[in-house]
Amino acid sequence: MDAINLQDKFSLFTDQWTPKKIQELNGQQILLAKIQGEFVFHKHDDEDELFMVIKGQLALELRDRTVIVNPGEFYMVPRGVEHKPSSKEETHLMMFEPLSTKHTGDVVADITVNTYEEI
């Protein structure tokens, strides 16, 4: 296996809110996503979810506060915590989550993706 260049992987897609799987690691999936605008409030009852910002700025709205995540930073949303990602500008994310994690957790919405494309 060769080293994976994140910028090369991000250049392979333009769609937003549709994570792409780039690797699996010990029952976890490593996903890349481009986002802009607002997602939906949702939660994952049995899985933690890690968001790392590569480019842009992520606002993770929780029910009691909003966490701002800048490039080079990450935030781990604990299982069972409702959250709504959003971004004013196009933001590039790398996410780590168990293979069992559903895209929109306990919510089914128009933007729900049932399987992740591998790139």
N, C-alpha and C positions, 0 to 999 in steps of 0.2 A: 504494500500500500504506500502511496505517496502522500506527502503533506497536503492538506486541504487548504486552499487559499479562499478565505471568506469573500473577498472582493470579486473573485472570479465566479463564485457561486451566486452572489447577489446579482451579477450581470446576466444570469441565465433566465431571470423572470422579472415581470413588471407588476403582476397582479398583487393587490393588497389584501390583507386579512386572510391569506391562504398560505399557511406555513408549508414549507418544503423540508422534507427529511434529508439530512446530509449524512447521518451516521447513527448507529446504535451502539450503546455502551452499557453493559451489565444491566439489562432490562430497562434502560433509559433510552429515549430518543433525543437526538440533537436536531433542532429545527431552526430554520431561518425564516424570517417573515419581514415583509415591508408593510408598514401601517401608516395611515393618516386618517384623521377624523376620530370618531368614537366607535367603540365595540359595544357589547351588551354586558350588563351586570350578570355575573355567573359565578359559580363555585365548583370546586372539585372535592367531593366529600372524602375521597380516599387518597388523594395525591397532592403533594406539594408541587409548585410550579416555579421555575426560575426564569426570570427575564433579564437578559444582559443587553445593554444598548451598545451597538457598534457605531451608529451614526444617528444624529437627531436627538430628540428628547422624548422620553416616555413619561406620561402622567398615569399613575395607577391609582384610580379612585377606589378607596375602601369606604365602608359605611361610616367610619368615624374620622377619616382624614384622607388626604391625597399625598402620595409619595412621588416625588420627582426623581427620575433616573436619567443621568447624563451619560455621554459616551465614556466607555471604560468602566462603568458602574453596573451592578446588578442588584436585583431585589428578589427575594424568595417569598412567594405568597404561600403561607401555610395552608394545608388541607382544610377544607370547610370554610375558608374566609372568602366572602363575596368580594369581587373585584371587577373593575371596568377599565381596561386599558384605553388610552386615547393619546393622540398626538396632533399638534397644530401643523407640523411640517412632516414631510415623509421621513419616517424613522425606520432604521434597519435594526432588527432584533435577532439575537440568538437565544433560543429557549431550550431548557433541559427539563424533561418531564418523563414519568414512567410511560411505557408503551401503552398502558391501559387508559391513559388520560384522553378524555373526549374533548374536542375542539372548543365547544361552548359549554362544557360541563353539564350542569343540570338543566340547561336551557336549550331549546331548539328554536333557531332563528333562520331567517333567509340566508345569513352568511355562514351557517354551520357547514363544516366540511367533515365528511365521514371517514375518509381515508386521505393520508398525506402522500403527495407525489414525491418520489425520490429524485433528487438531482445530484 
